[in-house]
C-alpha cells in the first residue's frame, strides 16, 4: 500500500553512477520526508480468473512517526460484509487486524503475513513492504540504470515469507517504484505490482492506480485512489489497537 499511499517531492538531485541499490531505496524514503500525515479514500477492484469483478472501498489514515517508521490504519467501508474491518500497521513488525464480526483484534505475525488481505492479491507483507520499502533487512543491488529508471534486485533471508527476491523499477525523477516482480523460493515469478497512474496532487506525485497480478491464479487486484488530503493534523495516539476497535474513527 506506500507506495500507493506514499507521496514524493518534485525536488530531485541526479545521482552519480556509483550509487548503490540501498542508496536508491534510501532516497525513495528520503523523498517522503515533508509529508506528516494523510487521509485517503480508495476503491479495491478484484477480478477472478473467470472475469468476475468484486469491489470494496476503504479509507487509509497515515502518520509519519520518524524518518524510518510510518503508522497506518486501513478501514473498510464497503461492502456491508466488510464494514469496519480494520488493519493497523505500526512500523515493520506490528500489524493488527480488527474483525468486527467477532469484536476481536489480533496481531498478524510470522507466516500469517503471507495471507491475503481482504481476499485481494495483496498480502499483509505486501502492505508492510510498502511502508518499509527501504528496510535494512533487505539487500538491494542496483543491476542497471538508464536515462529514466533505476533497476534493483532485492533479496532477504526471512524463511517465513512467500517471496525470496524482488525486481523493482524506480522512476528517477519521481523516486517512485513503478513496477515490482515477486519471485518465490524456487525462483519462479508469481506476482507483479504495477503503479499504472501517477497524478500531481497538492504538489505531490501520487500513484492513483496500483495493480497486483497473481500470475499463478490469473487474478488481478486494482487499488484506485478516489480522494486524498495531506497534513491534516492526525495525532500519533490515533494509531492504536484501541482505536481500530471503535465503530467510528475520530482523531
N, C-alpha and C positions, 0 to 999 in steps of 0.2 A: 504494500500500500504505500509512503515516502519511498518509491519516489512518486507514487500517484498523489501523495499529499505534498511532497517537498516542492518548494519554490526557489528559484535561483536568481541571483543578481546578474544584471547585464554587464557589469564591470568585469573584464577578464584580461589577464596578462598572458601573452603567449609563452608557453613553457619551452625550455630547451629540449633538444632531442635526447638528452641524457636522463630525462625524468623517468622515475620508476613507476611500476604499477601501483604500489602502495601510495606514492605521492599523488597519482591521479585520483585515487579514491579519497585521499585526504582533502584534495582541492574540491572535489564534489561536495564533501561535507562542509568545508570552509565557506563555500559559496552560499550556504544557507544561514550564515551567522546573523543576518539582520532581521530574520523573522522570529518574533517572540511567541506568537500563538496563532491559531487559525481555527475556523469552523467551516465545514464544507458538507454539502449535500450531494450524494452520489446515487446513481442507478446501477444495479447489478443485473446484467443480462446474461443468462446461461442458456446455451444451446447444446442439446444432447446429440448423439450420433445419428439420430433419425431426423434431426432438424427441428425438434420441438423446442420452443422457447419458454423460459420461465424468467420473470422479472421480480427484482426485490429493490427496496430503497432503504438507504441508511444515512445517518449523519455521523461525521467524524469531527472530534474535538482534538486539537493538538497543542502541546505546550513544550517549549524548549527549556529543559531544566538546566542544561550546561552544554558545553561545546560537544560533548560526546553522548549525551543522554537526552532522548526525546520521549515524552509521555503521550499516549493517545487513548481515546475512548471511541469505540465504534458501536453505535446503537441502531438497530433495525427498526424501521417504521412500517414497512410493508413487505410481504403480505401479512394479514392478520395473524397467521400461524406463527410468524417470527417476530411479531411486535414486541419490543423491549428486550429482545435477545441482545446482549451487550458484551463487548470484548474490551478489556483494559490491557494496554501494553505499557509497562514501566521499565524502560531500558531493555537490554538484550536477554535477560534471564527471568523476567517477571511478566507472565501473561496470565490473565484471569478471565474466565468466562462466566457470565451470569445467565442462568436459564430460568426465565420467568415461570414456565410451566411447573417447575419443581421448587421455585423460590430458593434456588441454591446457587452459590458462587463457588467455582472450583478453579484451582490453579492448573494451567496447562504446562507440562514439563516433559523432558525426556523424549521418548519416541512418539508421544501423543502430539508433539509439534508437527508431525508429518500428516496428521489428519486433515481432511478438507474443511475449510472454513465455510459454514452455511451451505454446504453442498456444492460449492464452486470448485473451479480448477486451481484456486489459491489455497495453500496450506497455511497453518499458523506460522510455520517457519518462514514462508514467503513474506508474510506481513512483518515478522520480526526482522528479516533481512533488509526489507525496505527501510526500516527505521534505524538500521545499524549497517549501512552499506559500506562503511569504512572500518568496521570492527577489526581489531588486530588479530582476532582468531582466524582470519582468512589470510592466505598467502596470495598476493596479487602480482602477476607478471605481465608487463607490457609486451605483447607479442609483436605488434606493429602499430604504425600510425600513418595517416595520410593527411591531406590538407584539412579535412573536416572532422575526422574522428580518431579517438584512441580505441585500441582493441586490447582487452585484458583477458587473461586466463586466470581464474581464481580457484584455489583448492583449499581443503581443510582436512582435518583428521578426526572429526567427530563421527564415530560409527553409528550414532543414533539417528543421523539424518539420512533422508532418502537420496539426496544428491551428493555426489562426490566432487564434482567440478562444475564450474560455470564459465561460459564465454560471455563477456559483456562489451557492448559497443557504446561508447560515450561521445556525445557531441562536444567538440572542443570549445565552441563559442558559448554554449549554454551551460556546459558542465552538467549535462543531464544524460543519464543512461537512456538509450533509445531502443535497445534490443538485448535480451538475455537468453542464453541457451542453457538448459539444465541437463547434466549427464549423471546417470546412476553409477553405482559401484562397479557395474560390468562395462562401463564405458559407453553405454547406449544413450543417445539423446532422446529424452522422453517428454520434455515440455519446453515451451518458449514463452517469453513475455515480451510484448512489443508496446512501446509508448507511441501510439499512432498519431495523436493530435496534440499540438502544443499551442497555447494562446498566451498573449501578454495581458495579464490582469493586474491592475493597480501597480504597474511597473515590475511585476514578477512574471517569469516564464513558467507556466503551469501546464503539466500534462492533463488534458481533458478527456482522453480516451486511452485506456490501457487494456490490452487484450492478452489473455493467457490461453494457450492452446495445448491440450493434452494429446500428444502425438500417438499414444498407445490406444486410448479410448475414443479418439476422434471427437472430442468435446471442446467447446470454446466458451470462455467466460470473458465478458467485456465490462469494465468499470467505466462509467461515464460521469464526468463532473457536471452537475447542474447549477451549483451556486457555491460561492466561497467568499469568506471575509477574513481579513488579516488583522492581527494586532488589536484585538477587541477586549483585551484585559482579562483573559481566563486565568484564574489563580491556580497555583500548584496543588493546593489542597483539594481541588475538584477531582483530581485524578487518583481515586482511591477505590478499593473494593467495596466500601460502604456506599459510595456514590452510585456505582453501577447497579446496585440492588434497588434503587429508588424508581418509582414509576415515572416520575418527571425529573429530568436533569436540570438543575439550576446551579449557576456559578456566580 
